[in-house]
């Protein structure tokens, strides 16, 4: 994670938003064989208002990661993309990469089978709800035996991070006019680097910056 303090994110509500909108994460742990990484979807714990997340891994990833015993790093990657130096105008410049990322570290708590089932059900509902005809985990032709076997093949976890590092590098060091140009380029369907989600993050960040600046004058 880039250590420039001017890009740090500390507002819990904003961090929760980033996690909620970017549930596909990377889990990293240190094992006897070296670093290991896996990729899974997670959710914010709906019984907490902090940065606690819940999720699951498929067996034997629980053993590989030392789940419940070893510190784990969860990397949440938000929108990111290339920024061309040509978008800065006729000035000396080099390319860069804008991004939003949250790192959560801590030792996970292993969930009970019933807690794991609830998390699995929430995960399915989280993504199925966007479809015109959602199919829940318990919907036919799934039966209880099938769902229970599914649960036994996974290990649920809850992670309340003891260390959090979050950065939002979105051209905060550039003049307003340049930022507006970058956003326009990233939003443009003509650009091979178009990404409306990254453009939205830039607008959100710079609206906050500009509002704070105006409030200070």
SELO-837690 format. One record per residue: residue in three letters; x, y, z of N, C-alpha, C in turn. Coordinates in pm, whole numbers, plus 50000, padded with zeros to 5 digits. Atoms other than C-alpha are relative to their C-alpha. Layout:
<nodes>
alaXYZXYZXYZ;...
</nodes>
This chain:
<nodes>
unk500854988150000500005000050000500885012450000;unk499224987850007501395033949903499865007850131;unk499994994249866502385052550220499825015250005;unk500244985550001501615088350113498825003250091;unk501094997549906499555101550409498875008649942;unk501054991450056497665126450190498924991949930;unk500995008450066495845097150028499234991150098;unk500605009049900494755080550354498495001950011;unk501444999849970491095071550414499844995250144;unk500195003749860489985070550777498544999850042;unk501424999449965486235076750776499384986149990;unk500525013749995484585043950882498834998249903;unk501145001050091481405051050684500484998449856;unk499465001150136483465055750367500674986549979;unk499365013150012485485024350434498954988949987;unk501095009850010482275004550488499385000349861;unk500574998850134480935017850159500894993049897;unk499075006350094484055006649972499944984750012;unk500085014549979483874971850128498684994549945;unk501325004350046480154968950056499934999449848;unk500094999250145480594978649693501034991449927;unk498925007950061483664956749633500224987250081;unk499955011649910482964923149801500984989149960;unk499065010550043485374901949594501405004050045;unk498774995749935488564902949801501104989449986;unk498865009149995492014887149830500384997650145;unk499575003949865492924868150148501464995749993;unk498565003150001496654866550224500434995850139;unk499485004849872498314846150499501424994949980;unk498655005750002501794833950587499934985850051;unk500045014249962502114796150593501424994650012;unk498685006449988504944771750655500704999349865;unk499445000850135505414770650278500165013849936;unk499904986550054505434808450238498645006849994;unk501254992750012502744833750151498994992349916;unk501095006150077499394820450033498905010449982;unk501084990550029496524839549873498814992549941;unk501235005550055492914830749798499045011549972;unk500944989650040489964849849653498574995550030;unk501365003249960486474850249802499185012850014;unk500894988749973483454872649847499745001050149;unk500294997649859482854888250189498885010350013;unk501044990349968480154909050353500375007150130;unk499924993749869480094934350632499114992350097;unk500825006549898478824918650954498795008850028;unk501204991849987475214930450970499585002350145;unk500284997549859475264929651350500985009850061;unk498994990549953478134954451375499955012549914;unk499934987750078478684990351264501455004449979;unk498584997050022482484988051241500454993649869;unk499465005850124484714971650977500094984850005;unk500025014649991484034935751081499374994049875;unk500525006850117483544912950783499754985350031;unk500265014349990482184877750745500124993949861;unk499875006950127482784852050476500254985450023;unk499685014249986483864816650412501134996549905;unk499055005950093486594796150251499594985649977;unk500255014150026486294762350087501124991650060;unk498965009049949488094733550254500844995249883;unk499184998749879491094728950270500665013750015;unk499384986849988491814766350236500075004750144;unk499944996149858491064769850608501324995450062;unk498735005249948494094747950684501185007449937;unk498924993250072496274764550420500255013850059;unk499884986449946495564799050569500195000350151;unk499924999949855495744787950931498845007950060;unk501164991949962492274802450968499664998150148;unk500305000449857491514811051329501235000650088;unk498754999949924495174809451435501015010349949;unk498994991550064497224830051190499395013349956;unk500494987150049496904867051111499794999349849;unk500354999950141495254872250775499825014549954;unk500194986950062495354902550546498914998749895;unk501074999750098492194910150350500175012649916;unk499804988850090492744932250046498705002549923;unk501224995850070489644950549923500435009849890;unk499584991650112490294964949578498805007149939;unk501054992150060488014993149470500325003349856;unk499734996150138487865009549127501425005349983;unk498644995450025491245016448971500215001149849;unk499774998950143492655026648635501135009449964;unk498884992750056495305042448419499635014749976;unk500164985750026495745080248397501145004349907;unk498994996050099497555093348087500575013850031;unk499424986749978500015122448121499445010449902;unk500574990650097498335137647814498775007150055;unk501204994049942495305145048030500335011650094;unk499584989049913497335169648241500205013149925;unk499734987950076497795194147958501465000349954;unk498664998650056501025207347806501015002950111;unk499054998849890503205201148112500814987050008;unk499205012149979505985176748201499244990650095;unk500785009449919504285145448338500274985849956;unk499895014350031504355107648350498674993450036;unk501265006849967501525082148368499924996650148;unk500215004849864500025071248698498804990849999;unk501135009149984497385047648829499195004750120;unk500884996149890494435059549036499324987650057;unk500585012049938492915035549285499355003350134;unk500565000049864490875029449599500234986050055;unk499715013249944491985001149829499945000550152;unk500105001249854491324989550185500674986950042;unk499355011949946493534965150381499514997950144;unk500465003749866492104947350686500844988250049;unk499155010849948494374925950904499554996050140;unk500365005049868493624904051202499914984849997;unk500195014649988493074868551326498514997249995;unk501425002850020489754854651208499434991250111;unk500775008649909487134838751433499234990049915;unk500725010450074485724805551308498535000150041;unk501435000049973481944805551278499484985950028;unk500675012849982479674777851399499314996249869;unk500715004050122477904757351129498755008349974;unk501224992150021474654776551185500335014349961;unk499574986650039476444810051168500505000149856;unk499495001150136478184798650852498864999049899;unk501165001250087474864788550698499345013649976;unk500614986850013473484823150766500835009049909;unk499144991950086476494839550603499894995449855;unk500155005150136476234816750300498685004549939;unk501304995650049472554825350269500015015049967;unk499884985650026473324862750294500795002649873;unk499204998250119475994859650027499194997249873;unk500835003250116473624842649785498975011049977;unk501034989750013470874868049855500595013349953;unk499354987350037473334897049816500135001449850;unk499784999350144474034888449454498784995949918;unk501215004150072470814871249353498955011149997;unk501044989749990468734901349461500005009549881;unk499944991150116469894920549152499354993849876;unk500575006950116468374894648917498485001049999;unk501464998850007464784896048791499264988750070;unk500615011349930464054861548937501054993850093;unk498965004849908466344856649240499764985650042;unk500085013949953467124820949340500824998850127;unk499355000849871467924817849708500684986650023;unk499265012249971470154791849864499084988350031;unk500925010549961467174772649995498924997349895;unk501025001750103465144775149674500154986649930;unk499995012550076464164743249487500745002449868;unk499985013949953465674721749354500974997350116;unk499185002449881468094726949645499124995050113;unk500715004549880466944707349948500935001350120;unk499214997949879468164707850308501264991550000;unk498825008650002470504678450257501105006149913;unk499034993850091472174696149964500655012150066;unk499484987949937472534728850157500924996750116;unk499165003949886473924711550465501344994449952;unk498745005250054476514693150255500855011549947;unk499284988150046477444726450097500695006950116;unk499434993349883477994741550440501184992350056;unk498925008049943480154712550556501285000649915;unk498824998750086482474718450261500665013750010;unk499454986649983483174753950376500265002750148;unk499754995449863484474771650687499725014950003;unk500354985849989482874804550782500905007150098;unk499154992249910484804832250948499455014150019;unk500274985849970484384866251108501355006450030;unk498744993049977487274890951098499735014250046;unk500014986249949487354921751321501445004949992;unk498614996250022490484939351196500635007150119;unk499234993149897493124949751446500915010449937;unk499234989950076494984969351174499265003049872;unk500694995750122493424989550894500875010249928;unk499294990450083495165007350609499165002149875;unk500854997350116493115024450339500505012449928;unk499514988850080494135047250055499045002749884;unk500794995650113492285067149794500885009749920;unk499134991750084494685080149528499225003549874;unk500924996150106492455099649293500335014049947;unk499534987150056494525128849161499745011750094;unk500214989149905494135148949483501075010849989;unk498914990350011497435166049402499955008249871;unk500144992750126496125180749077498985011450011;unk500954988949998494315213949011498604995449957;unk501395003650028490515213048983499754997849851;unk500255001150144490535218748607500594987249943;unk499365012350047492935189648552499194988050047;unk500835011049948490845166948775498754998449916;unk501225000750082487725175748575500304993849864;unk499625005950129489545166848253500234985050013;unk499755014349979490725133448394498694992450014;unk501305006549982487185124948504499294998649866;unk500655000550132485845133648158500604989149913;unk499345010250081488435111247992499644985950048;unk500315013249945487745082148227498554996349975;unk501425002650027483995085748172499734997649852;unk500245000450144484355088147792500034985749947;unk500045013150063483305057447601501034998549890;unk498995000450105485975066547346501364995750054;unk498715003549941488795059147591500084985150026;unk499835014349966490195023747619500104997850151;unk499895001049855490565031547991498755005350071;unk501254995149942486965042148049499554991150116;unk500495007349883485595032148390499115009550079;unk500944990749936482465049148519500094999050152;unk499905001449855483025035148869501185008250054;unk498864992049957486475050948895499695014949987;unk500394986050017485115083748758499095004550115;unk500914996649890482375082949024500765001650131;unk499194998749879484955077449299500775013249998;unk499284987350010486955107149172499075011750027;unk500974989249974483875129349167499675000850148;unk500365000449858482955118449518501115006050085;unk498864995149921486445125149656500215014949982;unk499704985950025486865158849490498865009250038;unk501104991949947483405171249581500215002550149;unk499714998549857484385165049944501145009950022;unk498864991149989487725182649896499595014549974;unk500414986550038486125212849729499045006050102;unk500924995149896483365215249989500775004150124;unk499194996649882485955214850269500795012949976;unk499254987950034487975241550091499125012450007;unk500924988849996484955263950048499555003350142;unk500424997749862483955258950410501075006750083;unk498894994249925487405270150523500255014749963;unk499774986150044487195303250336498895009250047;
</nodes>
